[in-house]
Amino acid sequence: MKKLGTLALTLALTGAMGLPALAAEDAPMVIAPSPNAYSTAITLNSKALDTAAIPSASDAMLPLRLLAEADHGSAYWDQEGNESWFTFGDDRIIVKFADNSIWLNDEQVKSQAEVTAGVTFVPASVLELMEGFTVTWADPTAEGFRSVVITTPNNDPLVKAAYTITEEAGMGYSMRMDGAAMAEAYQLPADSFEQVIGFFPMITSPDTLVIGKLAEGADVTAVKDALEAYRQSQEDTFSWYLSQNLPKVQDARLLVEDGYVLFLIAEDADAGEAAFRAFVDSL
């Protein structure tokens, strides 16, 4: 299996560079494309996506890699199987290029993909099959240009805050976990949270984020104790293994503010803490 960027046919399904976030009340800006360019402006979770490098496609078709990566998912090409996998949270869309069939979580859907200049497109209706996804089209302009607004489960304010903190703090690659998984793996009392999200590292890094909204009557001491026990386990590990990471562990942040909890181990914990405080202040 190779990552999509290595596709010999230049399966460059477009980069996921995002333009500055739009305010919720702002309408997506439609920029007139050059001939044979994609004629749809896409806004994903209030962020306008850069479609300048996308080729034209049939009506209501959406570039899949651009959307997956903009939604914090991923895209891979299985060279041997001649198919690509696009992940959106717990969902996976597979396109089999032998017949351009589309599969959602191993079930074939009644739609066909379209591949133009190495970019894979799927009908907007495929996204709407995934729980929590909505696709809203605006009427075409007089010139025929269109715009579409897409929302996903990652549009949740706490989720957006979590990803902002990981970016601001310079966190390395990590695995997203929910409260149940954290309770099982790290004894974090999930019933103390109304909502909680965690990002936990691979073995070579201590980078970790836990952010959550405490439930009414939560046992804050138990939450702090569980997170401190996790931090201590990381300090014990990185005291002898890849010890260049030890300063990050020793600079870990554990904050409780206005009913929200932050636990953070990252390269720039100060920036991550500032992003957390900005999120809490915005509520």
N, C-alpha and C positions, 0 to 999 in steps of 0.2 A: 504494500500500500504506500502510495506517495502522496504528499500534500499537493493540493490543487495547483500551487504555483509552479510545480515541476512538470506539468503536463506538456508533452512534446508538441502537442498541437496548440500550445500557448493558451491553455484553458484558464486564461486570466479573467476570471469572472467579475472582475473590477475590485478596486481597493475600497476600504470602508472608511475613508476620511469623512468626518462629519463637519458640517458648517456649524457656527455657533447656535446654541439652542434657541428656539423660538419661544416667545411667551405664548401661554395657552390660547390667548385670544387672537394671536397673529395668524393670518392666513399664509399658507406656503407661497413663497415667491416663485413664479414660473418664469424662467429665462428662456428666451427663444433659442432652440437648439440649431446647430448647423445641419445642413442636409444629411440625411441618413443617420442622424443621431437620435437617441432615445428622447421621446417627446413628452415624458411624464415627470413632473416634479414629485419627489417622494419625501414625506415627513414621517419619521419613525419615532414614536414616543417623544413628540415635540421637538425633534431635532431634524433639520433639513439635511438630506444626504446629498453627497456630491455624485451626480450622475453624468458628469461631463464626458467620461470615457466610455459610457455605455452605448452600444450600437442600437439602432432602431429595432423594434419588435412589434409583434402583432398587438392588437388592442387588448388592454387589461392583462398584459403579461408583465411579470415583475422579475427583476434580476435577483437570483436566489442567493448567491454568495454575498453580495452587497448587504442584503437584509440580514443574513445569518451573522455575519461578523459585526454589523452595527448593533445587533441585539445581544452581543457578547457570546455568540455561538461560534461555530467553526465550520470549515469546509475541507473535505478530503477527497482525493481521487484514488480509487482502487484501480490501478492500471490493469491488473490481471483480470478483474471482473468487468472492466470497462464500464464503471459506474462511479458516481460521486455521492457522497454523504454530506448532508447539511444539518447541523444540529441546532435546535432551538430549545434550550432548557432540557427537559426530559424527552422531548420529541425529536424524531429524526426523519428527514425527508431524503429519500434515495431516488436518484434519477439513473435509469439504466439506458445507456446510450445506444445499445443495439436497436432498440425500438422507441427510445425516448419515453418509455413508460415511467410513471411516477408512483412511488410507494411511500406511504406514511406509516411509520412504525410497523413495517413488514406487511402492510396490507395495501394492495394496489388500489389506486383511486382512478376514477373515470375521467382522467385528463391526460393530455400529452404535453411533455416539455418541448421547448423550442431552443435550439442552440444556434446562435449567430455570432460569428467572429470570436468563437471561444467562450462566449458568455451564455450561461444556462438560465433560461426564463421558465417560470411556471405560471399558470393562471392564478389570479388573485384568490380565486375560490379555494385553492389548496391551503393557503394560510388560514382561512376561516374555519378549516376543519380542526385546527388545533385549539385546545381549550384556552380561553382568555385572549384570543386574537380577534381584532376587528379591523376591517378594511372599509374605508369610506372614500368614495370618489366624488370629486367636484365636477360640475358640468364643464365640458371643453370650452376654451376661449374661442373667440371668433376665428383665430388662426389655427384652431384645432389642437392646441396644447392642453394637456390635462394635468391634474394634480390629484394625489391620493394621500390620505392620512391613515397610518397604520399604528395601532396600539397593541402591545403585547403584555404579558404578565410582568415584564421588567419595567413597565411604566409605573409600578407601585412606588410611592415616595421613598419608603425605606430601602427598597432594592436600588433605586437610583442613587440614593445617598451612599449605599455600600460601595457601588462601583466608583463613585466619585472619590471616596476615601482611598480605595485601592490605587487609583490613578495618581491622586495627589501625593500619597505616601510612597509611591514608587515600589509597590509590592511586586514580588515576583509571581510566577505562575502558581496558582493555587486551585483547590477543588472546592466548589460550592457545596454547602451542606445545610440541611434544614434542622429544626430543633430536635426532631426525633433522632436523627443521625448523630447529632452532637451529644444528646443524652446517652446514647448507647456507647459512643466511642470515647467521650471525655467526661461523662457524668455531669454534664451541665443540666441543671434542673429545668427541663423544658416547660413544666407547668408554671414556672415563675414568669413566663413571657406571654404576652399577647401576640407578639410576632418577633421572630429572631432569625437572623441570617448569619452564616459563618463561611469564611474562606480559609481553608487549611492547606498547609504546604506539602510538597513532596519531601522526601527524607533529607535532601541536601540543603534545605532552607528552613528557617524558623518562621518565615513571614506568615502572619495570621491576622485575621480580622473577625471579630464577633460584634455585631451591632443588633440591638433589639429594643423593643418597647416592653417595659415591665407590665405584667398583669396586676390588677388590683389586689392588694394584699400579698404581693410577691415577697418571698424570702430573699431579700437582697444580700444578706450575709452568706447564704448558701451559694448564691450566684457568684459573689466575689471569691469565696473560698474555692469553688470549682475552677474559676479562671486563674487564680493564683497558683493552684496546684498544677494546672497545665503549664503556666509560665515557668514554674520551678522545674518541671520535667524537661522543658526545652533548655533551661540553663544547665541542668545536669548533663544533658546530651552534648550541647555545644561547648561545654567546658573542656572536652577532650576530642570532639569530632568537629572538624572544620571550624576551629575556634575563632576564625575571623568574623564569624557571625555572632559571637557572644555579646559584643557591645549592643547589637540590636535588641537582643533578648533582655539585657539589663536595662535598656531604655524603654521597655514595654509600658504602654499606657492602659490604665484601668480606671474608667470614669463612670460615674452615675450622675446624670444631669437631667432634671425635669422629667423624670420617669423613663429615660433612655440610658442604655448601657453601651459603652464602647470598650472593647479590648483590642489592642493593636500592637503587633510587632512588625516593624517595617523599617526600610532604609531612612525615611524621613518622617519620623513619628510626629514631629512638630506640625508638619503640613497636614498630616492625617487628622490630628487632633483639631486643628483649625477648621478643617472641612466638616468634622463632626459638630463642632460648636455652631458653625454657620447653619448647618441643617437644623439643629435644635432651635436656634434663634428664629428660623424662618417659619416655624410651626405656629 
